Amino acid sequence: MGKSNGFPESIIYNLRKRLTLKKQTPKSIATMSNQKRVPFTFFGPAVRRTTNLFKGSNIKIAFRTTNTIQKQCSKNPHNQQNPSGI
């Protein structure tokens, strides 16, 4: 497909080599088990700068939102003050 789109063979070869090496070298299980995951509620750029401090450590940062599906579904959509209908 790359040849038919005009890409040089050297680029195609290098991409194929990089992809096969990526498949052959999975992360070790010991490295993955030592990492701790911590959720942060994302409120803006200040939280992003704070979490960048943990890049060199074995702590993985996961961002979460306060606007979840559960909160959206649990809201009472009916107006009790002015009900429509009869």
Distance bins in CASP14 RR format, pairs under 12 A and 6 or more apart:
PFRMAT RR
TARGET T0000
AUTHOR 0000-0000-0000
RMODE 2
METHOD distances of the structure
MODEL  1
1 7 0 0 0 0 1 0 0 0 0 0 0
1 12 0 0 0 0 1 0 0 0 0 0 0
1 15 0 0 0 0 0 1 0 0 0 0 0
1 16 0 0 0 0 0 1 0 0 0 0 0
2 8 0 0 0 0 1 0 0 0 0 0 0
2 9 0 0 0 0 1 0 0 0 0 0 0
2 10 0 0 0 0 0 1 0 0 0 0 0
2 11 0 0 0 0 1 0 0 0 0 0 0
2 12 1 0 1 0 0 0 0 0 0 0 0
2 13 0 0 0 0 0 1 0 0 0 0 0
2 15 0 0 0 0 1 0 0 0 0 0 0
2 16 0 0 0 0 0 1 0 0 0 0 0
3 9 1 0 0 1 0 0 0 0 0 0 0
3 10 0 0 0 0 0 1 0 0 0 0 0
3 11 0 0 0 0 0 1 0 0 0 0 0
3 12 1 0 0 1 0 0 0 0 0 0 0
3 13 0 0 0 0 0 1 0 0 0 0 0
4 12 0 0 0 0 0 1 0 0 0 0 0
5 11 0 0 0 0 0 1 0 0 0 0 0
5 12 0 0 0 0 1 0 0 0 0 0 0
6 12 0 0 0 0 1 0 0 0 0 0 0
7 13 0 0 0 0 0 1 0 0 0 0 0
7 14 0 0 0 0 0 1 0 0 0 0 0
7 15 0 0 0 0 1 0 0 0 0 0 0
7 16 0 0 0 0 0 1 0 0 0 0 0
8 14 0 0 0 0 1 0 0 0 0 0 0
8 15 0 0 0 0 0 1 0 0 0 0 0
9 15 0 0 0 0 0 1 0 0 0 0 0
9 16 0 0 0 0 0 1 0 0 0 0 0
10 16 0 0 0 0 0 1 0 0 0 0 0
10 17 0 0 0 0 0 1 0 0 0 0 0
11 17 0 0 0 0 0 1 0 0 0 0 0
11 18 0 0 0 0 0 1 0 0 0 0 0
12 18 0 0 0 0 0 1 0 0 0 0 0
12 19 0 0 0 0 0 1 0 0 0 0 0
13 19 0 0 0 0 0 1 0 0 0 0 0
13 20 0 0 0 0 0 1 0 0 0 0 0
14 20 0 0 0 0 0 1 0 0 0 0 0
14 21 0 0 0 0 0 1 0 0 0 0 0
15 21 0 0 0 0 0 1 0 0 0 0 0
15 22 0 0 0 0 0 1 0 0 0 0 0
16 22 0 0 0 0 0 1 0 0 0 0 0
16 23 0 0 0 0 0 1 0 0 0 0 0
17 23 0 0 0 0 0 1 0 0 0 0 0
17 24 0 0 0 0 0 1 0 0 0 0 0
18 24 0 0 0 0 0 1 0 0 0 0 0
18 25 0 0 0 0 0 1 0 0 0 0 0
19 25 0 0 0 0 0 1 0 0 0 0 0
25 31 0 0 0 0 0 1 0 0 0 0 0
26 32 0 0 0 0 1 0 0 0 0 0 0
27 33 0 0 0 0 0 1 0 0 0 0 0
27 34 0 0 0 0 0 1 0 0 0 0 0
27 35 0 0 0 0 1 0 0 0 0 0 0
28 34 0 0 0 0 1 0 0 0 0 0 0
28 35 0 0 0 0 0 1 0 0 0 0 0
29 35 0 0 0 0 0 1 0 0 0 0 0
30 58 0 0 0 0 0 1 0 0 0 0 0
31 58 0 0 0 0 1 0 0 0 0 0 0
31 60 0 0 0 0 0 1 0 0 0 0 0
32 58 0 0 0 0 0 1 0 0 0 0 0
32 60 0 0 0 0 1 0 0 0 0 0 0
33 58 0 0 0 0 0 1 0 0 0 0 0
34 57 0 0 0 0 0 1 0 0 0 0 0
34 58 1 0 1 0 0 0 0 0 0 0 0
34 59 0 0 0 0 0 1 0 0 0 0 0
34 60 0 0 0 0 0 1 0 0 0 0 0
35 54 0 0 0 0 0 1 0 0 0 0 0
35 56 0 0 0 0 0 1 0 0 0 0 0
35 57 0 0 0 0 1 0 0 0 0 0 0
35 58 1 0 1 0 0 0 0 0 0 0 0
35 59 1 0 0 1 0 0 0 0 0 0 0
35 60 1 0 1 0 0 0 0 0 0 0 0
35 61 0 0 0 0 0 1 0 0 0 0 0
35 62 0 0 0 0 0 1 0 0 0 0 0
36 54 0 0 0 0 1 0 0 0 0 0 0
36 57 0 0 0 0 1 0 0 0 0 0 0
36 58 1 0 0 1 0 0 0 0 0 0 0
36 59 1 0 1 0 0 0 0 0 0 0 0
36 60 1 0 0 1 0 0 0 0 0 0 0
36 61 0 0 0 0 0 1 0 0 0 0 0
36 62 0 0 0 0 0 1 0 0 0 0 0
37 54 0 0 0 0 0 1 0 0 0 0 0
37 58 0 0 0 0 0 1 0 0 0 0 0
37 59 1 0 0 1 0 0 0 0 0 0 0
37 60 1 0 1 0 0 0 0 0 0 0 0
37 61 1 0 0 1 0 0 0 0 0 0 0
37 62 1 0 1 0 0 0 0 0 0 0 0
37 63 0 0 0 0 0 1 0 0 0 0 0
37 64 0 0 0 0 0 1 0 0 0 0 0
38 47 0 0 0 0 0 1 0 0 0 0 0
38 50 0 0 0 0 0 1 0 0 0 0 0
38 51 0 0 0 0 1 0 0 0 0 0 0
38 54 1 0 0 1 0 0 0 0 0 0 0
38 57 0 0 0 0 0 1 0 0 0 0 0
38 58 0 0 0 0 0 1 0 0 0 0 0
38 59 1 0 1 0 0 0 0 0 0 0 0
38 60 1 0 0 1 0 0 0 0 0 0 0
38 61 1 0 1 0 0 0 0 0 0 0 0
38 62 1 0 0 1 0 0 0 0 0 0 0
38 63 0 0 0 0 0 1 0 0 0 0 0
38 64 0 0 0 0 0 1 0 0 0 0 0
39 47 0 0 0 0 0 1 0 0 0 0 0
39 51 0 0 0 0 0 1 0 0 0 0 0
39 59 0 0 0 0 0 1 0 0 0 0 0
39 60 0 0 0 0 0 1 0 0 0 0 0
39 61 0 0 0 0 1 0 0 0 0 0 0
39 62 1 0 1 0 0 0 0 0 0 0 0
39 63 1 0 0 1 0 0 0 0 0 0 0
39 64 1 0 1 0 0 0 0 0 0 0 0
39 65 0 0 0 0 0 1 0 0 0 0 0
39 66 0 0 0 0 0 1 0 0 0 0 0
40 46 0 0 0 0 0 1 0 0 0 0 0
40 47 1 0 1 0 0 0 0 0 0 0 0
40 48 0 0 0 0 1 0 0 0 0 0 0
40 49 0 0 0 0 0 1 0 0 0 0 0
40 50 1 0 0 1 0 0 0 0 0 0 0
40 51 1 0 1 0 0 0 0 0 0 0 0
40 52 0 0 0 0 0 1 0 0 0 0 0
40 53 0 0 0 0 0 1 0 0 0 0 0
40 54 0 0 0 0 1 0 0 0 0 0 0
40 59 0 0 0 0 0 1 0 0 0 0 0
40 60 0 0 0 0 0 1 0 0 0 0 0
40 61 1 0 1 0 0 0 0 0 0 0 0
40 62 1 0 0 1 0 0 0 0 0 0 0
40 63 1 0 1 0 0 0 0 0 0 0 0
40 64 1 0 0 1 0 0 0 0 0 0 0
40 65 0 0 0 0 0 1 0 0 0 0 0
40 66 0 0 0 0 0 1 0 0 0 0 0
41 47 1 0 0 1 0 0 0 0 0 0 0
41 50 0 0 0 0 0 1 0 0 0 0 0
41 51 0 0 0 0 0 1 0 0 0 0 0
41 61 0 0 0 0 0 1 0 0 0 0 0
41 62 0 0 0 0 0 1 0 0 0 0 0
41 63 1 0 0 1 0 0 0 0 0 0 0
41 64 1 0 1 0 0 0 0 0 0 0 0
41 65 1 0 0 1 0 0 0 0 0 0 0
41 66 1 0 1 0 0 0 0 0 0 0 0
41 67 0 0 0 0 0 1 0 0 0 0 0
41 68 0 0 0 0 0 1 0 0 0 0 0
42 48 1 0 0 1 0 0 0 0 0 0 0
42 50 0 0 0 0 0 1 0 0 0 0 0
42 51 0 0 0 0 1 0 0 0 0 0 0
42 61 0 0 0 0 0 1 0 0 0 0 0
42 62 0 0 0 0 1 0 0 0 0 0 0
42 63 1 0 1 0 0 0 0 0 0 0 0
42 64 1 0 0 1 0 0 0 0 0 0 0
42 65 1 0 0 1 0 0 0 0 0 0 0
42 66 0 0 0 0 1 0 0 0 0 0 0
42 67 0 0 0 0 0 1 0 0 0 0 0
43 49 0 0 0 0 0 1 0 0 0 0 0
43 50 0 0 0 0 0 1 0 0 0 0 0
43 51 0 0 0 0 0 1 0 0 0 0 0
43 63 0 0 0 0 1 0 0 0 0 0 0
43 64 0 0 0 0 0 1 0 0 0 0 0
43 65 0 0 0 0 1 0 0 0 0 0 0
43 66 0 0 0 0 1 0 0 0 0 0 0
43 67 0 0 0 0 0 1 0 0 0 0 0
44 50 0 0 0 0 1 0 0 0 0 0 0
44 51 0 0 0 0 0 1 0 0 0 0 0
44 63 0 0 0 0 1 0 0 0 0 0 0
44 65 0 0 0 0 0 1 0 0 0 0 0
44 66 0 0 0 0 0 1 0 0 0 0 0
45 51 0 0 0 0 0 1 0 0 0 0 0
45 52 0 0 0 0 0 1 0 0 0 0 0
46 52 0 0 0 0 0 1 0 0 0 0 0
46 53 0 0 0 0 0 1 0 0 0 0 0
47 53 0 0 0 0 0 1 0 0 0 0 0
47 54 0 0 0 0 0 1 0 0 0 0 0
47 61 0 0 0 0 1 0 0 0 0 0 0
47 62 0 0 0 0 0 1 0 0 0 0 0
47 63 1 0 0 1 0 0 0 0 0 0 0
47 64 0 0 0 0 0 1 0 0 0 0 0
47 65 0 0 0 0 0 1 0 0 0 0 0
48 54 0 0 0 0 0 1 0 0 0 0 0
48 55 0 0 0 0 0 1 0 0 0 0 0
48 61 0 0 0 0 1 0 0 0 0 0 0
48 63 0 0 0 0 1 0 0 0 0 0 0
49 55 0 0 0 0 0 1 0 0 0 0 0
49 61 0 0 0 0 0 1 0 0 0 0 0
50 61 0 0 0 0 1 0 0 0 0 0 0
50 63 0 0 0 0 0 1 0 0 0 0 0
51 57 0 0 0 0 0 1 0 0 0 0 0
51 59 0 0 0 0 1 0 0 0 0 0 0
51 60 0 0 0 0 0 1 0 0 0 0 0
51 61 1 0 1 0 0 0 0 0 0 0 0
51 62 0 0 0 0 1 0 0 0 0 0 0
51 63 1 0 0 1 0 0 0 0 0 0 0
52 59 0 0 0 0 0 1 0 0 0 0 0
52 61 0 0 0 0 1 0 0 0 0 0 0
53 59 0 0 0 0 1 0 0 0 0 0 0
53 61 0 0 0 0 1 0 0 0 0 0 0
54 60 0 0 0 0 1 0 0 0 0 0 0
54 61 1 0 1 0 0 0 0 0 0 0 0
54 62 0 0 0 0 0 1 0 0 0 0 0
55 61 0 0 0 0 1 0 0 0 0 0 0
65 71 0 0 0 0 1 0 0 0 0 0 0
65 72 0 0 0 0 0 1 0 0 0 0 0
66 72 0 0 0 0 0 1 0 0 0 0 0
67 73 0 0 0 0 0 1 0 0 0 0 0
67 75 0 0 0 0 0 1 0 0 0 0 0
68 74 0 0 0 0 1 0 0 0 0 0 0
68 75 0 0 0 0 0 1 0 0 0 0 0
69 75 0 0 0 0 0 1 0 0 0 0 0
77 83 0 0 0 0 0 1 0 0 0 0 0
77 84 0 0 0 0 0 1 0 0 0 0 0
78 84 0 0 0 0 1 0 0 0 0 0 0
78 85 0 0 0 0 0 1 0 0 0 0 0
79 85 0 0 0 0 0 1 0 0 0 0 0
END
